[in-house]
Amino acid sequence: MLSAQAGLHRFVWDLHYPRPAVLRFSYPIAAIYRNTPVMPVGPWALPGRYTVKLSVDGTTITQPLTVKMDPRVKTLAAELERQSRLSMKLYELLRQDFAALAEVQAFRADARNVVLEGDAAGVESTLTRLNGQHGSLYRSVESADVAPTSQVVEAIGTLERALGDALAQWEELKSRGG
């Protein structure tokens, strides 16, 4: 228990997961110099019970932490959970796309890889384009504490299939020697 003399320290904790693997980050239009994180940030942590762990010089202290919803937000918990699941799905799809794109770039000398990487004109499902499209959907899902629309859910499914096709194409190229 803290005494009045011990004082109270307050910290603003970023309740986001690590940043998603997007190719382009930017600042929002209302950015404040040196006081605004680059966007997009990682998915929000849902309201609930967590454990905070602090490790210093080999000593670890843990404390329970309860994250509460902003009382001004009236979105139902089930809708927030649905939003979080979709955000995490996009987060994972972005990670897969980014990792495959890094592999493709390592094998850039092969002209066939240009189609997958994104330099080919008229190719819709390049990894670069898919990363941008997934990133746009991710920003849309994370932009407010509301349930995702059916159009967003449908778009995520479409892009997930397109990424699956592009990744299969990449695996086929790798199996043939690049």
Z-matrix of the N, CA and C atoms (Angstrom, degrees):
N
C 1 1.446
C 2 1.524 1 108.83
N 3 1.308 2 116.10 1 136.77
C 4 1.456 3 120.63 2 -179.73
C 5 1.519 4 110.51 3 -83.81
N 6 1.286 5 116.13 4 136.75
C 7 1.467 6 119.03 5 173.64
C 8 1.521 7 108.13 6 -89.57
N 9 1.296 8 116.13 7 164.89
C 10 1.469 9 120.67 8 179.50
C 11 1.522 10 110.21 9 -62.11
N 12 1.314 11 117.13 10 -29.90
C 13 1.456 12 120.45 11 -178.34
C 14 1.534 13 112.07 12 -78.83
N 15 1.322 14 117.03 13 -24.82
C 16 1.462 15 120.28 14 -178.07
C 17 1.522 16 111.44 15 -69.28
N 18 1.314 17 117.22 16 -26.24
C 19 1.456 18 120.69 17 -179.45
C 20 1.522 19 111.14 18 82.41
N 21 1.281 20 115.16 19 167.10
C 22 1.450 21 121.36 20 -178.98
C 23 1.519 22 108.26 21 -126.92
N 24 1.287 23 116.38 22 129.83
C 25 1.453 24 120.99 23 178.66
C 26 1.517 25 108.42 24 -107.29
N 27 1.308 26 115.95 25 132.15
C 28 1.456 27 121.10 26 177.70
C 29 1.516 28 108.79 27 -114.59
N 30 1.300 29 114.62 28 140.25
C 31 1.454 30 121.14 29 178.20
C 32 1.512 31 108.33 30 -128.48
N 33 1.289 32 116.01 31 143.24
C 34 1.456 33 120.82 32 172.45
C 35 1.520 34 105.23 33 -95.72
N 36 1.314 35 115.37 34 115.63
C 37 1.451 36 119.85 35 -179.32
C 38 1.504 37 109.91 36 -101.31
N 39 1.300 38 114.38 37 136.83
C 40 1.450 39 120.78 38 175.37
C 41 1.526 40 106.65 39 -78.36
N 42 1.313 41 117.00 40 114.52
C 43 1.461 42 121.29 41 -176.54
C 44 1.523 43 111.55 42 -95.77
N 45 1.323 44 115.77 43 36.76
C 46 1.461 45 122.20 44 176.73
C 47 1.525 46 109.91 45 -107.51
N 48 1.313 47 114.92 46 151.84
C 49 1.461 48 120.62 47 167.98
C 50 1.534 49 106.30 48 -70.83
N 51 1.338 50 117.67 49 171.55
C 52 1.476 51 118.91 50 177.23
C 53 1.535 52 111.52 51 -58.94
N 54 1.318 53 116.20 52 158.17
C 55 1.472 54 121.86 53 -178.69
C 56 1.523 55 111.78 54 -56.05
N 57 1.320 56 116.59 55 147.00
C 58 1.466 57 119.72 56 175.99
C 59 1.526 58 110.49 57 -73.93
N 60 1.318 59 115.80 58 162.80
C 61 1.466 60 122.10 59 -177.50
C 62 1.522 61 110.27 60 -87.63
N 63 1.323 62 116.08 61 71.13
C 64 1.462 63 120.70 62 176.69
C 65 1.522 64 108.94 63 -98.26
N 66 1.313 65 115.78 64 157.79
C 67 1.468 66 120.06 65 -179.22
C 68 1.519 67 112.26 66 -80.71
N 69 1.317 68 116.69 67 -25.30
C 70 1.470 69 119.66 68 -176.52
C 71 1.528 70 110.64 69 -130.40
N 72 1.312 71 114.68 70 126.56
C 73 1.458 72 121.26 71 172.40
C 74 1.517 73 107.48 72 -109.66
N 75 1.316 74 116.66 73 154.68
C 76 1.460 75 120.34 74 178.74
C 77 1.524 76 109.35 75 -152.66
N 78 1.311 77 114.73 76 168.30
C 79 1.459 78 120.53 77 175.80
C 80 1.523 79 109.08 78 -97.47
N 81 1.335 80 116.99 79 144.81
C 82 1.463 81 118.65 80 176.23
C 83 1.524 82 110.40 81 -68.66
N 84 1.308 83 116.61 82 161.05
C 85 1.464 84 121.24 83 -176.88
C 86 1.536 85 111.72 84 -61.72
N 87 1.324 86 117.54 85 -27.24
C 88 1.467 87 121.29 86 -178.92
C 89 1.531 88 111.94 87 -95.18
N 90 1.320 89 117.81 88 24.15
C 91 1.465 90 121.80 89 -177.30
C 92 1.517 91 111.29 90 -62.34
N 93 1.314 92 114.44 91 142.89
C 94 1.467 93 122.48 92 174.94
C 95 1.525 94 106.85 93 -107.56
N 96 1.313 95 116.99 94 125.56
C 97 1.459 96 122.46 95 -176.68
C 98 1.528 97 111.44 96 -49.73
N 99 1.335 98 115.62 97 126.48
C 100 1.463 99 124.71 98 179.79
C 101 1.530 100 114.29 99 61.43
N 102 1.323 101 117.87 100 14.82
C 103 1.456 102 119.56 101 -178.17
C 104 1.525 103 111.89 102 -138.57
N 105 1.323 104 117.57 103 17.57
C 106 1.457 105 121.06 104 179.99
C 107 1.514 106 108.50 105 -132.85
N 108 1.337 107 116.82 106 127.10
C 109 1.464 108 118.07 107 178.75
C 110 1.523 109 110.96 108 -72.08
N 111 1.325 110 114.61 109 152.09
C 112 1.450 111 120.44 110 175.41
C 113 1.538 112 107.58 111 -68.48
N 114 1.323 113 116.43 112 147.28
C 115 1.463 114 121.60 113 -176.15
C 116 1.514 115 109.87 114 -109.68
N 117 1.314 116 120.18 115 149.59
C 118 1.457 117 125.43 116 1.66
C 119 1.528 118 111.39 117 -83.94
N 120 1.311 119 114.17 118 154.02
C 121 1.459 120 121.56 119 172.44
C 122 1.526 121 107.11 120 -91.78
N 123 1.305 122 116.95 121 172.21
C 124 1.461 123 120.47 122 179.58
C 125 1.516 124 111.95 123 -69.94
N 126 1.336 125 116.66 124 169.24
C 127 1.466 126 120.19 125 178.68
C 128 1.527 127 111.35 126 -60.00
N 129 1.321 128 115.60 127 148.00
C 130 1.461 129 121.22 128 176.92
C 131 1.522 130 110.81 129 -67.82
N 132 1.311 131 117.10 130 145.87
C 133 1.466 132 121.65 131 169.05
C 134 1.524 133 107.11 132 -75.37
N 135 1.309 134 116.92 133 134.86
C 136 1.466 135 120.86 134 179.36
C 137 1.519 136 110.68 135 -71.63
N 138 1.317 137 116.83 136 154.13
C 139 1.466 138 118.49 137 171.80
C 140 1.528 139 109.34 138 -57.19
N 141 1.316 140 116.09 139 141.80
C 142 1.466 141 120.54 140 179.66
C 143 1.507 142 111.04 141 158.65
N 144 1.320 143 115.21 142 -170.28
C 145 1.470 144 121.83 143 -179.30
C 146 1.521 145 110.12 144 -97.21
N 147 1.308 146 115.53 145 133.06
C 148 1.453 147 122.79 146 179.95
C 149 1.522 148 108.52 147 -132.75
N 150 1.316 149 116.43 148 169.36
C 151 1.462 150 122.15 149 173.60
C 152 1.517 151 107.59 150 -118.88
N 153 1.318 152 115.87 151 128.25
C 154 1.457 153 122.62 152 177.73
C 155 1.523 154 107.25 153 -97.40
N 156 1.337 155 115.51 154 132.29
C 157 1.459 156 120.63 155 -178.38
C 158 1.524 157 108.70 156 -122.09
N 159 1.313 158 116.77 157 127.53
C 160 1.463 159 122.84 158 177.06
C 161 1.522 160 107.77 159 -119.24
N 162 1.330 161 116.17 160 124.02
C 163 1.472 162 121.18 161 178.75
C 164 1.518 163 109.12 162 -120.06
N 165 1.321 164 116.08 163 125.31
C 166 1.460 165 122.43 164 178.84
C 167 1.522 166 108.11 165 -140.24
N 168 1.334 167 116.21 166 125.72
C 169 1.469 168 121.80 167 176.75
C 170 1.525 169 112.83 168 48.66
N 171 1.313 170 117.25 169 44.40
C 172 1.456 171 121.49 170 176.62
C 173 1.518 172 115.23 171 81.76
N 174 1.321 173 117.91 172 -3.19
C 175 1.462 174 121.36 173 177.66
C 176 1.519 175 108.65 174 -104.20
N 177 1.327 176 115.60 175 132.55
C 178 1.460 177 120.63 176 -179.62
C 179 1.519 178 109.56 177 -119.58
N 180 1.311 179 114.73 178 132.64
C 181 1.470 180 121.92 179 177.13
C 182 1.519 181 107.04 180 -121.19
N 183 1.323 182 116.54 181 135.54
C 184 1.466 183 120.36 182 176.70
C 185 1.522 184 109.20 183 -120.85
N 186 1.308 185 114.83 184 148.27
C 187 1.466 186 122.11 185 178.46
C 188 1.521 187 108.21 186 -143.27
N 189 1.311 188 117.22 187 144.65
C 190 1.466 189 118.38 188 173.69
C 191 1.529 190 109.74 189 -73.91
N 192 1.321 191 115.53 190 150.52
C 193 1.458 192 121.78 191 178.75
C 194 1.517 193 107.70 192 -139.84
N 195 1.302 194 116.04 193 133.07
C 196 1.455 195 120.38 194 176.30
C 197 1.515 196 108.32 195 -110.93
N 198 1.324 197 116.18 196 122.75
C 199 1.458 198 122.01 197 175.79
C 200 1.522 199 106.42 198 -95.20
N 201 1.317 200 115.64 199 123.44
C 202 1.462 201 120.49 200 -179.24
C 203 1.521 202 110.18 201 -109.32
N 204 1.301 203 114.95 202 150.62
C 205 1.452 204 121.52 203 178.05
C 206 1.524 205 109.62 204 -72.42
N 207 1.304 206 116.12 205 144.45
C 208 1.453 207 121.44 206 173.89
C 209 1.530 208 106.96 207 -57.90
N 210 1.320 209 118.15 208 122.36
C 211 1.469 210 119.95 209 -175.56
C 212 1.529 211 113.59 210 -63.77
N 213 1.311 212 117.55 211 -15.53
C 214 1.466 213 119.98 212 178.14
C 215 1.521 214 112.16 213 -78.39
N 216 1.338 215 116.90 214 -18.31
C 217 1.464 216 121.19 215 -179.09
C 218 1.518 217 108.61 216 -88.00
N 219 1.308 218 116.52 217 126.68
C 220 1.471 219 121.98 218 -175.74
C 221 1.527 220 113.30 219 -105.80
N 222 1.309 221 117.85 220 12.12
C 223 1.457 222 121.90 221 179.56
C 224 1.526 223 109.47 222 -67.79
N 225 1.326 224 116.46 223 136.35
C 226 1.456 225 121.63 224 -179.55
C 227 1.530 226 110.92 225 -66.70
N 228 1.329 227 115.86 226 148.28
C 229 1.469 228 121.16 227 -179.26
C 230 1.528 229 111.27 228 -57.27
N 231 1.324 230 118.16 229 -39.32
C 232 1.472 231 121.27 230 -179.66
C 233 1.530 232 110.73 231 -63.14
N 234 1.332 233 117.65 232 -37.36
C 235 1.462 234 120.83 233 178.36
C 236 1.529 235 111.09 234 -69.78
N 237 1.336 236 116.62 235 -37.45
C 238 1.467 237 119.83 236 176.37
C 239 1.526 238 110.73 237 -65.53
N 240 1.327 239 116.97 238 -38.84
C 241 1.461 240 120.66 239 178.11
C 242 1.528 241 110.41 240 -65.14
N 243 1.325 242 117.12 241 -40.22
C 244 1.469 243 121.06 242 177.33
C 245 1.527 244 110.12 243 -63.19
N 246 1.324 245 116.29 244 -44.75
C 247 1.466 246 121.19 245 177.22
C 248 1.528 247 109.83 246 -59.63
N 249 1.324 248 117.49 247 -43.56
C 250 1.457 249 121.75 248 -179.06
C 251 1.528 250 111.00 249 -64.73
N 252 1.319 251 117.83 250 -41.99
C 253 1.470 252 120.67 251 178.18
C 254 1.526 253 111.00 252 -60.85
N 255 1.335 254 116.58 253 -42.85
C 256 1.471 255 120.08 254 178.99
C 257 1.523 256 111.23 255 -67.59
N 258 1.317 257 117.02 256 -39.92
C 259 1.468 258 120.31 257 176.78
C 260 1.519 259 110.45 258 -60.75
N 261 1.324 260 116.55 259 -44.65
C 262 1.461 261 120.25 260 -179.40
C 263 1.529 262 111.07 261 -68.12
N 264 1.333 263 117.28 262 -33.99
C 265 1.464 264 120.24 263 176.28
C 266 1.528 265 109.66 264 -63.81
N 267 1.338 266 116.92 265 -47.42
C 268 1.463 267 120.75 266 177.61
C 269 1.526 268 111.04 267 -62.42
N 270 1.311 269 116.48 268 -39.72
C 271 1.465 270 122.98 269 178.06
C 272 1.528 271 109.58 270 -56.70
N 273 1.336 272 116.76 271 -45.22
C 274 1.460 273 121.67 272 179.67
C 275 1.526 274 111.15 273 -70.28
N 276 1.330 275 117.90 274 -40.59
C 277 1.467 276 120.56 275 177.99
C 278 1.523 277 110.55 276 -62.88
N 279 1.318 278 117.15 277 -40.11
C 280 1.463 279 120.94 278 176.54
C 281 1.526 280 110.67 279 -62.64
N 282 1.329 281 116.56 280 -40.59
C 283 1.460 282 120.27 281 178.84
C 284 1.528 283 110.70 282 -62.27
N 285 1.337 284 116.68 283 -44.33
C 286 1.464 285 120.84 284 179.78
C 287 1.535 286 110.78 285 -63.21
N 288 1.326 287 115.87 286 -45.64
C 289 1.459 288 120.93 287 -179.63
C 290 1.527 289 110.20 288 -61.35
N 291 1.315 290 116.76 289 -46.91
C 292 1.458 291 122.57 290 -177.58
C 293 1.529 292 111.04 291 -62.07
N 294 1.337 293 116.67 292 -42.88
C 295 1.461 294 121.00 293 -179.87
C 296 1.536 295 110.52 294 -65.15
N 297 1.326 296 116.69 295 -43.41
C 298 1.469 297 120.22 296 179.10
C 299 1.522 298 110.40 297 -65.71
N 300 1.324 299 116.67 298 -40.51
C 301 1.463 300 120.06 299 179.40
C 302 1.530 301 110.88 300 -62.54
N 303 1.320 302 116.70 301 -39.04
C 304 1.471 303 120.07 302 177.27
C 305 1.528 304 110.46 303 -62.47
N 306 1.332 305 117.17 304 -40.33
C 307 1.471 306 120.08 305 176.84
C 308 1.523 307 110.71 306 -64.12
N 309 1.332 308 116.16 307 -44.27
C 310 1.468 309 120.26 308 -179.59
C 311 1.518 310 109.84 309 -60.55
N 312 1.317 311 117.05 310 -43.16
C 313 1.457 312 120.36 311 -179.59
C 314 1.527 313 111.50 312 -63.94
N 315 1.332 314 117.19 313 -31.08
C 316 1.460 315 120.55 314 177.37
C 317 1.524 316 111.04 315 -67.99
N 318 1.328 317 116.52 316 -26.31
C 319 1.461 318 121.64 317 179.79
C 320 1.521 319 111.56 318 -106.74
N 321 1.305 320 116.83 319 25.39
C 322 1.458 321 123.36 320 -173.19
C 323 1.535 322 114.17 321 -56.00
N 324 1.290 323 118.06 322 -23.83
C 325 1.465 324 120.40 323 -176.93
C 326 1.525 325 112.06 324 -60.93
N 327 1.320 326 117.20 325 -23.83
C 328 1.464 327 120.84 326 -179.63
C 329 1.523 328 108.73 327 -83.49
N 330 1.303 329 118.49 328 119.78
C 331 1.467 330 122.96 329 -175.98
C 332 1.525 331 112.48 330 -61.13
N 333 1.334 332 117.73 331 -27.02
C 334 1.469 333 119.38 332 179.50
C 335 1.520 334 111.52 333 -64.21
N 336 1.317 335 117.58 334 -26.73
C 337 1.459 336 120.71 335 -178.20
C 338 1.522 337 113.07 336 -73.04
N 339 1.316 338 117.44 337 -16.90
C 340 1.456 339 120.89 338 179.46
C 341 1.524 340 110.09 339 -57.96
N 342 1.320 341 116.56 340 -36.90
C 343 1.464 342 120.48 341 179.65
C 344 1.523 343 110.36 342 -61.55
N 345 1.310 344 117.56 343 -41.31
C 346 1.463 345 120.93 344 -179.67
C 347 1.525 346 112.22 345 -75.43
N 348 1.320 347 116.75 346 -35.77
C 349 1.464 348 119.51 347 -174.82
C 350 1.512 349 113.00 348 -74.54
N 351 1.316 350 117.66 349 -38.31
C 352 1.437 351 117.69 350 176.29
C 353 1.505 352 116.11 351 129.01
N 354 1.312 353 119.30 352 6.25
C 355 1.453 354 120.63 353 -179.45
C 356 1.526 355 112.58 354 -89.11
N 357 1.314 356 117.22 355 -5.73
C 358 1.469 357 120.14 356 -175.25
C 359 1.524 358 110.64 357 -85.69
N 360 1.300 359 116.82 358 128.83
C 361 1.466 360 121.30 359 179.67
C 362 1.524 361 109.63 360 -70.67
N 363 1.325 362 116.25 361 138.16
C 364 1.451 363 121.38 362 174.16
C 365 1.517 364 114.90 363 82.36
N 366 1.299 365 119.16 364 -0.96
C 367 1.459 366 120.94 365 179.43
C 368 1.520 367 108.56 366 -90.46
N 369 1.335 368 116.61 367 120.59
C 370 1.464 369 121.05 368 -174.24
C 371 1.525 370 113.73 369 -79.64
N 372 1.324 371 117.41 370 -37.26
C 373 1.463 372 119.84 371 -170.64
C 374 1.518 373 113.55 372 -105.44
N 375 1.318 374 117.71 373 44.65
C 376 1.455 375 119.38 374 173.99
C 377 1.516 376 108.39 375 -74.62
N 378 1.314 377 116.50 376 155.46
C 379 1.457 378 120.40 377 179.79
C 380 1.522 379 111.33 378 -61.83
N 381 1.321 380 117.48 379 -35.16
C 382 1.464 381 120.96 380 178.93
C 383 1.526 382 110.55 381 -64.55
N 384 1.319 383 116.60 382 -48.64
C 385 1.472 384 120.05 383 178.85
C 386 1.517 385 111.13 384 -63.01
N 387 1.322 386 116.21 385 -43.31
C 388 1.463 387 119.54 386 -179.58
C 389 1.525 388 111.13 387 -62.43
N 390 1.329 389 117.11 388 -37.70
C 391 1.460 390 119.64 389 177.77
C 392 1.527 391 109.92 390 -62.58
N 393 1.328 392 117.10 391 -43.65
C 394 1.464 393 120.43 392 178.13
C 395 1.519 394 112.21 393 -63.74
N 396 1.330 395 116.86 394 -41.56
C 397 1.463 396 120.29 395 -179.83
C 398 1.526 397 111.25 396 -68.59
N 399 1.334 398 116.72 397 -42.33
C 400 1.463 399 119.50 398 176.27
C 401 1.532 400 110.36 399 -62.55
N 402 1.340 401 115.60 400 -41.01
C 403 1.466 402 119.56 401 178.76
C 404 1.515 403 112.11 402 -61.96
N 405 1.325 404 117.44 403 -40.09
C 406 1.473 405 120.72 404 177.98
C 407 1.512 406 111.00 405 -63.65
N 408 1.328 407 116.34 406 -44.60
C 409 1.473 408 119.34 407 177.94
C 410 1.523 409 111.01 408 -64.59
N 411 1.327 410 116.34 409 -39.52
C 412 1.464 411 120.46 410 178.59
C 413 1.533 412 110.25 411 -59.16
N 414 1.335 413 116.27 412 -46.90
C 415 1.470 414 119.86 413 179.13
C 416 1.523 415 110.63 414 -61.67
N 417 1.322 416 116.87 415 -37.73
C 418 1.461 417 120.74 416 179.28
C 419 1.528 418 110.93 417 -64.49
N 420 1.328 419 116.76 418 -45.56
C 421 1.466 420 120.60 419 -178.62
C 422 1.529 421 110.69 420 -66.52
N 423 1.323 422 117.11 421 -38.37
C 424 1.467 423 121.16 422 -176.51
C 425 1.533 424 113.51 423 -85.41
N 426 1.316 425 118.16 424 -2.37
C 427 1.464 426 120.35 425 -171.73
C 428 1.519 427 114.76 426 -73.68
N 429 1.325 428 118.67 427 -20.76
C 430 1.465 429 120.70 428 -178.97
C 431 1.516 430 109.37 429 -155.78
N 432 1.308 431 116.20 430 158.69
C 433 1.462 432 121.79 431 178.56
C 434 1.519 433 110.15 432 -84.40
N 435 1.324 434 115.20 433 68.57
C 436 1.468 435 121.18 434 179.69
C 437 1.521 436 108.83 435 -138.36
N 438 1.319 437 115.00 436 160.55
C 439 1.455 438 120.02 437 177.69
C 440 1.529 439 109.38 438 -67.66
N 441 1.328 440 117.70 439 140.15
C 442 1.466 441 120.47 440 177.62
C 443 1.525 442 110.71 441 -65.73
N 444 1.314 443 116.60 442 147.54
C 445 1.460 444 120.64 443 178.99
C 446 1.528 445 109.97 444 -75.97
N 447 1.319 446 116.11 445 162.46
C 448 1.465 447 120.14 446 178.44
C 449 1.525 448 110.48 447 -63.98
N 450 1.334 449 117.35 448 -31.36
C 451 1.462 450 120.65 449 178.65
C 452 1.537 451 110.93 450 -65.57
N 453 1.320 452 116.51 451 -39.87
C 454 1.463 453 120.38 452 178.96
C 455 1.526 454 109.64 453 -66.62
N 456 1.329 455 116.80 454 -43.82
C 457 1.464 456 121.03 455 179.33
C 458 1.529 457 109.83 456 -60.15
N 459 1.330 458 116.98 457 -43.69
C 460 1.457 459 121.42 458 179.03
C 461 1.533 460 110.87 459 -64.11
N 462 1.328 461 116.69 460 -42.96
C 463 1.469 462 121.23 461 179.88
C 464 1.534 463 110.74 462 -62.90
N 465 1.324 464 116.99 463 -38.89
C 466 1.466 465 120.30 464 178.38
C 467 1.526 466 109.82 465 -62.09
N 468 1.333 467 116.80 466 -43.98
C 469 1.461 468 120.36 467 178.25
C 470 1.519 469 112.11 468 -61.15
N 471 1.329 470 116.40 469 -42.73
C 472 1.466 471 121.20 470 179.23
C 473 1.529 472 110.65 471 -62.38
N 474 1.324 473 116.78 472 -46.34
C 475 1.461 474 120.06 473 179.97
C 476 1.524 475 112.13 474 -68.78
N 477 1.315 476 117.09 475 -33.42
C 478 1.462 477 120.02 476 177.74
C 479 1.536 478 109.81 477 -63.14
N 480 1.332 479 116.67 478 -42.31
C 481 1.468 480 120.57 479 177.30
C 482 1.539 481 110.85 480 -65.36
N 483 1.332 482 116.83 481 -42.12
C 484 1.465 483 120.41 482 179.35
C 485 1.527 484 110.65 483 -62.86
N 486 1.328 485 117.03 484 -40.81
C 487 1.459 486 120.13 485 177.51
C 488 1.523 487 110.10 486 -65.00
N 489 1.323 488 116.84 487 -41.15
C 490 1.465 489 120.29 488 177.20
C 491 1.522 490 111.12 489 -57.71
N 492 1.334 491 116.39 490 -42.90
C 493 1.473 492 120.84 491 178.28
C 494 1.534 493 111.15 492 -63.93
N 495 1.339 494 116.45 493 -44.54
C 496 1.467 495 120.42 494 -179.55
C 497 1.526 496 110.85 495 -64.97
N 498 1.338 497 117.00 496 -40.05
C 499 1.462 498 120.05 497 179.23
C 500 1.530 499 110.74 498 -67.63
N 501 1.331 500 117.36 499 -37.36
C 502 1.466 501 120.89 500 176.62
C 503 1.531 502 110.10 501 -63.89
N 504 1.329 503 116.27 502 -40.23
C 505 1.464 504 121.36 503 177.63
C 506 1.534 505 110.01 504 -61.90
N 507 1.321 506 115.98 505 -42.06
C 508 1.460 507 120.87 506 179.17
C 509 1.527 508 110.53 507 -65.28
N 510 1.326 509 117.81 508 -44.06
C 511 1.461 510 120.93 509 179.34
C 512 1.522 511 110.73 510 -61.63
N 513 1.342 512 116.61 511 -38.09
C 514 1.460 513 120.59 512 177.79
C 515 1.537 514 110.77 513 -64.14
N 516 1.337 515 116.48 514 -44.68
C 517 1.462 516 120.04 515 177.32
C 518 1.523 517 111.76 516 -60.52
N 519 1.327 518 116.15 517 -42.83
C 520 1.479 519 119.88 518 179.66
C 521 1.527 520 111.02 519 -63.37
N 522 1.332 521 116.40 520 -40.18
C 523 1.457 522 119.58 521 -178.41
C 524 1.524 523 112.17 522 -67.31
N 525 1.347 524 116.73 523 -23.69
C 526 1.456 525 121.44 524 177.76
C 527 1.531 526 111.99 525 -91.67
N 528 1.330 527 114.95 526 5.52
C 529 1.462 528 118.54 527 175.57
C 530 1.521 529 113.90 528 96.89
N 531 1.353 530 117.69 529 24.70
C 532 1.464 531 119.80 530 174.87
C 533 1.458 532 111.66 531 96.53
